[in-house]
C-alpha cells in the first residue's frame, strides 16, 4: 500500500452531485409538508372531482371533465411552481436558510436549479395523480404528449420566476398573503374552472395574457381539441418566463 492512500482530500463535490442531492432534499421537504400537499394535491383533486360531477359551472358542450382536466393541470403547476415555492422560499429567506446555503460550496444558481428540479418532480406526481382521477371520471384526452410537456415546462418556468421574484423581494408574511391571494384570483379568473368566454370582452382580452390563462387554454386546445402546438399560448408563457426569471435574478435578496 503506497503512502498517502488515506490522506484527506477536502473539497466540494462536483456541482452535478450537489444539485442532485439538494434537489432530492427539496423534494422530500415539499412532500412532507402537509400544507403544501393540501395546496398542490388535495385542492386540485377536489376541484376536479367536484366540478366534473356536479353541474355548478357551464363549461360549454361536451363532458365537463374534458374542459376541467386541462385547467386543473394548469392550476397544479401554478400551485407548486408559484404559490408553494414562493411561500417556502420566502420563509427560508426570513429564517436565514438561504443565507447559509449561499455561503456553502453550492453555487446560488445551482440552488435555484435544485429548487426548480424539485418543483418538476412534484409536478410529475401531480400530473400523474390528476390524470388518473380525470380518466376515472371519463376524460378523453387528445393531442401530442410532447406539446403538453412543452407547455407544462414553459408554465413551470413562468410561475417559478414569478414565485422567486415575490419570495426574494417581499417579507415572508407578505409573500404568504400575496401568493395565496393571487392563487385564489387566478383560480377564478384564469380560465381554470370558469371559461374566459363568460367574462366581458375587455376583461377577457386582459385575462388571456395571464400565464395561467395561456397554460389552461393551451392545454385545452391540445388535450380537448387535438390541436397542434398552440404557439400563441407558448409565446405568452415564454415571455412571462423571461420576465419573471430575469427580474428574480436581478432583484432577489438573499437576506
N, C-alpha and C positions, 0 to 999 in steps of 0.2 A: 504494500500500500504506500503510495507516494505521499510525501509531506504536503500538507496544506489541503488534504481532502476535506477536512472538517473546518476549514477556515470560513468564518461567516462572510456572506456576500450580501450586505444590506442594500436595499434599493427598491424602488417601486416596481410593481408587477407591470406587465405590458398593458397598454391602455385598453386594448380589446377585452382583456380578462377583467380589468377593473370595471369597465362598463357593464359587462355581463353580470358580475357579482352585485353591483349596485342596482341594476335593473331587476334582478331576482329579489333583492331585498325590498325594493319599492313595490313590486308586485305583491309580495307577501303582506306588506303593510296595507295595501289597498284592499286585499281580500279579507283581512282580519278586522277591518273597520266596519262595525255594524251600521253606522250612519251612512257610510259610503255605499255599502251594499244596498241599503234602502233606496238611496238616490239612483244608483246605477242599474240595479237589477229589479228590485221589487216594484218600484213605481212604474217603469216602462211596461213590465209584465202585466200589472194590474190594469193599466190603461188599455193595453191591447185586448185583454180578455173582456173588460167591461164594455168598451165601445164597440167591440165586434159582436157581442151577444145581446146588448140592449140598444134599442133604437132611440138614441139620445140626439145624435147629430146626423143631419142629412149629408151623406158623403157622395151623393150622386148615384148614377146607375151602377149595377153590378154588386158584388158582395162587399160588405163594409170592410172586411178584413183585407181585401185587395188594396183598398185605399189606405187603411190604417197601418199595415205592416211596414211599408217603406218609411212612413213618417215616424213611427216608433223606433225604427232602427236609427234614424237621424237623431231622435231625442236621446237615445242611448249613447251615441257618440258625443253629443253635447254635454250630457250629464257627467261623463268620465273625463273627456279632454278639457272641458271648460270649467264646469261648476266644481266637480270633485278636485281637480288638480289645482284650481285657484285657491280653494279653501285650505287644502292640505299644505300647499307651498306657502301660503300666507302665514299660517301658524308656525311652520318650520322656520320661516324668516323671523318671526317675532321671538321665538324661543332660542334663537341663535344657532339652530341646527345648520342652516345654510352657511353661516359664517365659519363654523368649524369645518364643514365639508369643503368649503372654498379654500381653507388653509391646508387641506390634505393633499397627497400626491395626485388625487383625482382632479383633472382639469375641470374648470367650471363648465366648459362646453360639453365635456363628457358626462357631467352630472345631469345637464339638461337632456342629453341624448338618452341617458338611462331612464329618466322620468318619462320621456316620450315612448320608449320601448315598453315600459310598464303599462302605460296607457293602452298601447296597441294590443298587448297580451290580454288585458282586461276586456277590451272591445271584442276580441275574438271570442271570448267566453260569452259575452253578452249577445253577440250576433247569433252564435250557435243556439243559445237558450231561446231567444226570441223567435228564431226561425222554426224551431221545433214546436213552440206554442202556436205560432201562426199556421203551420201546416196542420196541426191537430184541429184548428178552428176552420180549416177549409181553404187556406191560402193557396193560390195557384200562381207562383212566380214565373216570370218570363225573362228574356233578355240575356245579355252576356255577363257571366260572373266577373270577367276582367273589368268591364265598365263599372260594375258595382264596387269592386275592390278599389279602383282608382278614385271613385267618388268618396268612398269612406276614408281613404288616406288623405285626400285633399281636405275633407271636412275635419279630420283629426288635426291636421297642420293648422287650419284656420282657427279652430277653437282652442288649440294648445297655445298659440301665440297670444290670443286674447286673454286666456286664463292666466298665463305667466305675466302678461303686462299688468293685469289687475293685481295679482299677488305681489308683484315687485314694486308697486308704486303706492298702494293703499295700505292702511293699517289692517291688521288681521281681522278685527271686528267689522270694519267697513267692508272688507273683502267678503266676509261671511254673509253680511246682509245684502250687498250688491249682487253677489253671484247667485244667491237664491232668488232674489227679485227678478234678475234677468232670466233665470230658468223658467219662472212662472209666466213672465210676459211672453217669452218666445214659445212656450208651450201653447199658449192661447193664440198668439198672432203670427206664428211661424209656419202655418200650413201643416202642422203635425196632426192635429185632431180635426180642426175646422178648416175646410177648403178655403183657399185665398179668394175664390170667386164670391164668397159670402161678404167680403169687405167692399166698401166703396172704391171706385176706380182709382181715385187719387191716393188713397191709403194703400191699396193693393200694389200700386207701382213702387211705393217705398218698401213695403214688406218683401217684395220679390227680390230686393237687393240684399237682404239679410242672409248670412251664411246658413242659418237653419232652414230658411225657405228654399234656398238654392239646393241644399242637400236633400231636403224632403222631396221637392219637385223632380230633381234629377233622378233620385232612386225610384220615384213613382213612374217616371217616363220609361225607365228601363224595365223595372220589375212588373209593372201593371200593363204597360202598352207594348212591351217588347221592342222599344225604340233603340236605335244605335246610340252611341255615346253622346249625351247631351252636353255639347261643348260650351254652350252658353252658361249653364249651371257650373260646369267645371271652371270656366273662366272667372266667375264671381268668387268661387271658393279659393282659387289660386290667388286672386287679388287680396282677399282677406288674409290669406296665409302670409303673403309677402308683407303686408302692412302690419299685421299683428306680431309676427316673429321679428320683423325689423325693429318695431317700436319696443318690443320686450328686450331685445339685445341692447338697444340704445339707453333705455330708461330704467331697466331693472336694478333695484338697490338690494344688495345682499345683507344689509343690516337694518 
